Amino acid sequence: MAIENIEFALVNLTGTVGGVIYKNPSNGYIVLELETENHDTQNAESRLITVIGNLGDIADGEKLSLTGGYIDSPKYGKQFKAQTCERMPPVTKDEIRRWLGSGIIRGVGPAMAKKITDKFAEESLEIIESNPHKLAEITGINADKANYIATEYARICSVKSIIAFLSEYGFAPQTAIFTWQKYDNSSVDLIKKNPYLLCGEGIDADFETVDKMAFALGIDSCDTGRVKAAITYVLRANADAGHTCLPEEVLRGGVCENYEISRDAFDISLEDGVKGGEFVVMSGGKHTRVFLTAYYKAERYITDKLADMLKMSAKSKQDYTDEIAGIEFAENISYEELQKEAIAGCLTSSIFILTGGPGTGKTTALNAVIKICKTMKKSIALAAPTGRAAKRMSEITGENAKTIHRLLEVDITGDNLLTFKRNELNPLSRDFIIIDEMSMVDCLLFEALLRAVKLDTTLILVGDSNQLPSVGAGNVLGDLIDSELVPSVELKEIFRQAAESLIVTNAHKIIGGFEPELNIRDKDFFFMESPGDFEISRLTVELVKTRLPKTYGYSPIDDIQVLTPTKIGPAGTKELNRALQAALNPKSREKRELQVFEATFREGDKVMQTVNDYEVIWQKGAEKGKGVFNGDIGVITEIDPHNGSMRVNFDGRVAFYSGNMPMKLEHAYAVTIHKSQGSEYNAVIIALTDRSPRLLYRNLLYTGVTRAKNILIAVGSRRVIAAMTENFMKTNRYSCLKPLLIARTKKEKNKVLPPD
């Protein structure tokens, strides 16, 4: 049973579990004492050995055969880290008595275990499994108790059997435990019949690995279950890449060519999936589109809700000229005409979009809207997609802002599914709701937001349409603007004070297709020529560790952020994070560590949450809550390697990670430009490697530059900057929000024209 890659000399260890010190049922991590039968000469003096690893649900008295190696823990001393584990069933009367008496079956203690084994000896487990009614022959065990013991024994065996079964095909214990949590005692039988259940949500096993297992089990390549799983896998992979749907011919080609599936089998399975509610097929225009059902429902709901909101906008118009003039007088400010139009639009429309690049006065216009609303005694809610974006929104407006998830009061059902307490039945009671960094909002989150917005509430969407689209599926802001149906204003004039910033002027040059100014040395935008990736990496580390802190007093952790287009190569995020961790937070006996697959997390490390996790508990002073979200950046303050847990400080919210939660973190000394959206840093260093040519495009460079608040340093070659500036390859995404909205407003529901 493979656990993880460990670098040490492998040793075989056999023995009996003398006691379980700690175990985490969510990921199978366990710490136990093993009474060894054989061990290497270095440890011959010790009979009890501490064993750690993701071994699953193990109980006292079990016989184990382990492969692994010895490690030295600064806190716990020498331990055996198990890489593989083979269970050896208890055979003798004494072994069975000890195992049953360990408490593995609640209500069966040492005394009852002795009674059972005294009567049935080596046949005790067979009696429990096959003839549990015989247990009632023992004093103190009635028929109900006998059935309970048999049921619990079957449950324990099912957990062990799914771990053992899946380990034969290379799956880690976490996958087995997730499977058992979803399918309980039926896990092995169900997976044998349809291995592709492992690809479902909540287990999320890799399709290729499951496919190998399925072929080994004799599943036909055109089996409907396999083909539907392949369709789902391709659609989910493309959703992760931003697409809410795919043209049917694109989907068919990807599934049939990559997984050797016939067109007939594809068509039959797609139809079967549509009947079963797994997929939605939408015809019309040049293409037929295929959706995972959740994304179709999201785009359809957004369409219908916005159409209703747009009708509300048409019913009421009010002149706010006097109110705008009053703010100008009180603040000694003069708004330009587009700003006045934007302020009026925010106040008069049920839904309004305010966009513009850096230095164009979005914040000034937004603050005017907030002041007028407060004068009118209107209630306001401010929110943004990430914690950092919400914090920045609070700073620039002086008003309290939340993440959208917190605004909607995120909740988790008993089935561990995401829900929000705020919805159609419990809407947000605000007159105005303002959402910043709207380019980051995907279609599922926007659907959830709209469900909580009352029709008489004004919704203001603020963002920069030239930023990259959301990490999640959809192109919501771009589609709404392109539909030309939602009232919007794009601010374009760069104000005088902002024009003094080379960061601002270069950002506008880049998005306009002009090369940025790279030769000026007395502003806030610096270019440092570096001949190759290794030199880029070396110079980046030097800037973060020494030069910027020395010159400007910046904290390498809190003030400086390294960005790069890609994860790969010496100047990609993976290698830069290793180099920066070694430079800024080197290995030390005073700092505890936790190994999570390839990553070594260390106290003091800068880390980023990579997916939304609604189960993470956090505390900020007296305030408590749950949920850490994709893109949140924090610092590890405490690690307990003994039980695989840690605490991470996210801007004052201290979150507790246990079980498999640390798997959803990665180092954040360097992050991709895409991951930096919605954040602003005092100093940004962009490592401009050309390792991934498909990522060298204009909007990516623009997004990276606009993350810098005070200083931007571009490290790389002029050639790469020129190539990115020239490449106007906007991120194209398959989505039907725009044509659905157009068709809905024209009341032509049966004439949907999906985009080319």
Secondary structure by P-SEA (a helix, b strand, c coil): ccccccccbbbbbbbccccccccccccccbbbbbbccccccccccccbbbbbcccccccccbbbbbbbbbbbbccccbbbbbcbbbbbccccaaaaaaaaaccccccccaaaaaaaaaacccaaaaaaccccccccccccccaaaaaaaaaaaaaaaaaaaaaaaaaaacccaaaaaaaaaacccaaaaaaaacccccccccccccaaaaaaaaaaaccccccaaaaaaaaaaaaaaaaaaccccccaaaaaaaaaaaccccaaaaaaaaaaaaaaccbbbbbcccbbbbcaaaaaaaaaaaaaaaaaaaaaaaabbbbaaaaaaaaaaaacccccaaaaaaaaaaacccbbbbbbcccccaaaaaaaaaaaaaaabbbbbbbcccaaaaaaaaaaccbbbbccccccccccccccbbbbcccccccccccbbbbcccccccaaaaaaaaaaccccbbbbbbccccccccccccaaaaaaaaaccccccccccccccccccaaaaaaaaaaaccccccccccccbbbbbbccaaaaaaaaaaaacccccccccccccccbbbbcccccccccaaaaaaaaaaacccccccbbbbbcccccccccbbbbbccccccbbbbcccbbbbbccccbbbbbcccccccccbbbbcccbbbbbcccccccccccccccccccccccccbbbbbccccccccccaaaaaaaaaccccbbbbcccaaaaaaaaacccccccccaaaaaaaaaaacccccccccc
